[in-house]
Amino acid sequence: MKKLLTSLLVLIFLAGTLSAQKAGNEKIFKDSQIKKTMKKALAWQLKNPKHKLYDWTNGAFYAGVFAAYETTGSKKIWKAMYEMGEANEWKTGPRLHHADDHVICQTYIDMYRVSGEKKMIQPFTETMDEFLATPYETEGIRKITWWWCDALFMGPAAMVKLSTTLGDNKYMEKSDELFKECYDLLYDKGEHLYYRDIRYKWDEPEIEVIKENNGEKIFWSRGNGWVMGGLVRVLKELPKDHPTRDFYIQNYKEMAAKIVSIQQEDGLWRSSLLDPEFYPGGEASGTGFYTYALTWGINNGMLDKAKYLPVVEKAWVGLNSLIQPDGHVGWCQPIGADPKKNFEANSWEVYGTGAYLLAGSEIIKLND
């Protein structure tokens, strides 16, 4: 009886919360509207290309494009991805050890799983074999192979996807090793956030401490968004009995709890996570990745629905407020390595659209 009463109270709480979050915004939570807005944002972005197709920016974008394809089943979206792959000759970028040049291969692998065309993954397989056989030379702030937190979105999921696809754990095992190195170097176990790189780490000898304007540590929103998105994409692939799976789950849950505690009233996150007053505008790319990662956790039973659903509902409302009339995702911080204020409604980047598409692909599953 007590358990039943508790369950009823939770349901009543959820109903009230959802009513409050969705008041006046019901339309943007409907399947048809989510698909419509995703398609419009994607169409605008495809008409406004930027950067080399193998670039990390487009790697993040096409991760969202594939999610949009899965969500809508659109043949036009598949055609756009296929044309991208053909133009790239299904290759990585030119830098062997740089995770940024591997992220586009996540999309190649996802497409291979649909079509079975070996050409989609053969170049990446060859590159990874060379990667494993070639030592990485460290220097300066580059003390490890994946020395910046953004890399945890770029490289790990590509390598884990390759392992699960080919049935060969060697790529996954190397990813585990490199991910843990980055975690040990950049993860703040007190704040449950990642420094962008060693230049922002407070307890690193020989590094001059860089502080926020309010004296807090600098934790960049998009950088931590990259990590949370990367954790989700790794967890989607790892076998249930994988020996390091619990490490990723713990890291993901710790970050999720921290991130929801610093969401702002408009549902968005600021470009600097611990100094929101100095950065008053909500930022699209960080918010998009958090919305994606948190909603995935709800949909996969990894996060408590009563606690996290109101957060993602609020975030989706806020994120959609950044979509401009022509469909582009505005208020996206330009390329950089730390928090900035240099963005407004007309500021866009391909990774901002990618993050939005990833978020929409999970939000729509809340209706299942």
N, C-alpha and C positions, 0 to 999 in steps of 0.2 A: 504493500500500500504506500509506504514511504517513498519507494523508488518510482512508483507511478505518479505520485504527487510532484516529485522533483522533475520528472519528464514533462509533465503538463506545464509547470512553471517555466521551464526552459522554452517550450513552444510558445507560450504566451509572450515571454520576453522577446523572442525572435520575431514574432509577428508584429509586436509593437515597434521594435527597432527598424525592421524592414519598412514598415509603413512610414516611419519618420524619414528614413533615408530616401525612399522612393517618392515621397510626396512631391508631385509636380514633375517627376522625372521618370514616370513609369515607362514611357515610350522607349527610352534608350536601353531598357533591360529586355525588350522583346526580341525574340530570335530574328525576326525579319528586319528590324531596325539595326541590330548589331551587324548582320551580314551586309546590309546596305551601306552602313557607314564604313565598314572595313573595306568593301569594294571601292568606295569613293576615294578613301585615303590612298589605297593601293594604286588606283588608276592615276591619280594626280602624281604620285611619286614616280611611277613608271614613265610618265610623260616629262618628268623633270629629273633626269639622271644626274648623278654626281659621282666622281671618283672612278678609279679603275674597278672593273667588275670583280676582281679577286680581292679587293681591299677589305680590311676589317669592317669598315662602315657598311659595305654591301653584304658582308658575311652576316652581320646582325640583321640587316634588312631582309635578306632572303630567308633567314630563319623564320621571320614573321610571314613572309610570302608563302612559304610552305604550310605554315599553320593556317593561313587564310585559305589555301587550296583544300586542306583537310576539312575546314569548317564549311566551305561553300561548294566544293566539288566542281569548281569552275574550270572548264577546259581552257579558257583564255589565260587563267593564272598558270596552269600547267605549261602552256605554250610559252609564256614569258620566262618561266624558270628554265625551260629547255633551251630557249634561245640564249639565255645567259650562259648556261653550261657549255653550249657549243662554241660561243664566242670565246670563252675561257679555255677551250679544249679540255675542260674538266680538270684543270690543273690548280695547284696551290699558287700562292704568291711566290716570289723568288727567294725569300729568306728562309733557309732550311730550319733554323731553330726558333724562329719568331712565331709565337702563337697567333698573332694577328693574321699571318698569311695562311693559317690552317682553317680558320673559322668557316670560310665559304664551303669547305668540304662537308660540313654538317648537312647542308642542303643536297649536295651530290649524293650522299649516302641515303638520305631520306627518299630521294627520287629513285635511286637504284632499288630500294626495297619495294617500290611500286612497279617499276618497269622491268627490272632484271637485266638492264643493259650494263654489261661489265665495264664498258668504257667510262662509265660515270665514276667508278671508284679505283680503277687501275692506277692512274697517276698518283693518287693520294697514298695508295698502298705502297707504291715504290718510294715515294718521298718519305713515308714513315719508316720504312726499312732502312733508308739512308740516315734518317734522323736518329734511330736507335744505335746505329753503328758509328756515329760521329760525335765525339766529345764536344761539349759546349765550353767555350773559353770565357770565363768571367772577368769583369774589369769594372772599376769605379763603383757606381751604385748597383751595377748588374752582378750581384753576388751569386745569383742563382739563375736557372734557365728562365723560369717564369717569375720575373722580378717585379712586376707591376700587377696590381690586383685584377685589372681588366682581363688579363690573360686567362683567368679562371672561367670566363665565359667562352673565350676563343678556342683554347686548345683541348681541355679535358673532354668535353662532350664529343668532339670530333674523333678523338682517339678511342674513347669508350664505345662509341657507335661502330667504329671500325672493328673493334674486337668482337662485339656481339654479332655483327653481321658476318664476319669471316669465321667465327668460332675459334679465334686465336687470342688468348689472353695477354700476349706480350705487350700490346699497345695499351691496354687497360692497366696493366701493372706499372708501366712506365708513367702513365698519367697519375696513378696513385702516388708514386714517388715524388713527382714534380709538384703536384697539388699540395702535398704535405709540407714540402720545402717552403712554398709560398705562404701557407698557413702559419708555419713556425716563425717566418720572418715578419709578416705583415698583419697578422690577426691580433687585435687587442682583446685579451681575454676578460678584461674588466668592462670594457664598453661593448663587447660583442659586435665589433665593426672592424673593417679592414682599412688600414692606411693605403693610400693609392700606391705609394712606393716608399722606399727607405728614407727619403728626404722629409717625410712627414712623421716619422716614428720618433716619439719623445725620448725613449730610453736607449737610443742607439748612439754609442760613443763616436766622436769625431763628426757628428752631424749637427749642424746648428738647428736648434728647435724652431719650427715655424708654427706660430699660434694663430688662432682665429681672432677676430676683432674683439670678441668678448672674453678672450683668454682661454677658450676651450681648445681641445685638440681638433685638428682639421680632418674631417671625414667627408669625403666627396660623395654626393648622392649617386651620381651615375656610376662611379667606381664600385660602390657597394651594390648598386642595382645589377651591374654586370655579374658580380659574384653570386647574388641570389638567383639570378636567371641561370647561371652556369650550374649551380648546385641542383636546381630542378632538372636541368637537362641531363645531368649525370645520373641522378636518382631514377629518372625514367628508364635508364638503360641498364643500370647495374643489376645483376642477378640478386635475388632475395637472399641468397646464402653467401654473397661476396664478402670476404673477410673484413673489408674496410667500409662496408655500407653504413654501419652504425656511426662511424666517424662523420660521414657526410650528413646523416640525419641529425646528429647533435648540432653540428655547425649550422645547418639550415634552421633548426628550431630556435637556437639561441639568437640568430640574426632576425628571425621573424618576430620574436617577442620584442626585441629592441626597436625594430623598424616601426611596429605599430604604436609604440610608446611615443614616437616623435612625429607622427602624422599631424599635419596642421588642420585647422578647422575647415578649410575649404576642400579637404580630402587629399591634398597634394603634399609632396615633400619638397623642401627647399634644396637648392644646389649644395649648400653646406648643411649637413644634418644637425650639427650641434650649435649653430648660430643662425637660426631662422630669421631673427629680427633684422639682421644685417642684409639678408637676401630675401626680401619680402615676396618676390614672385614665385609661384609654383612652377616647377620645371618638368617638362614632358617626358624626357627619356628615362630619368631615374624613377619617376612615378609609374611610367609604363612597365618597367621591369619589376617593380615591387608588386604592382597589381597582378601581373602575370604569375609571379612566384608564389604570392600568398594565395591566390585563387586556386592554383594548382594544388597547393597543400590541403585546402578544403576539399577539393574534388577527389583527392586521393586518400582522404582519411588521415592525413598526417598532422593537420592542425584542427583544433577545436572549433567547430562551426559556430557555437554560441559566441565565442570571443572574436573570431576573425571575420565572420561574414559581414557584420556592420562596417568593418574597416574597408573591405574590398568594395562594398556597395558605395560607400562614401568616396572611395578612390575613383571608381568608374564614373561617377557623376562629375567629379573634379576633372578627370582626364578628358572627358567629352567636352567640357567647357573650353578646352584648349584647341579643339578642332575648328578650323576657320571655314568660312562659307564655301570656298572652292574645294574643300576637302583636305587641305594639307594640315599636318600636325604642327601647330605653332608652339611658341614658348619653349623651344628646345635649345639647350645650351650648345653652342658650337664646339668643335673639336678642341680638346684641351686636356689638362691633367689635374685640375683642381677647380674648386668652386669659383664661379664668376657670376656677374650680374649682366653680362653683355648679350641679353636675348630679350625678345619681345614677341608679339603676335606673329610677325612675319619671319621669325627665326625658325628655320627648319633644318633637319638633317635626316638622311636616310635611316639612320639607326633609331631616330625618334618614331618614324613610321613603323619600323620593324617591331619596336617595343609595344606600340599601340596594337598592332595586329596580333602579337603574341598574347597580350592581355585580353583582347576580344575573343580569341580562340578558347580561353578558359572561362571567361565570364559567361559565355553562352551555354556552357555545360552546367552551370548552376541551375538552369531551367529543366535539366533532364530528370 
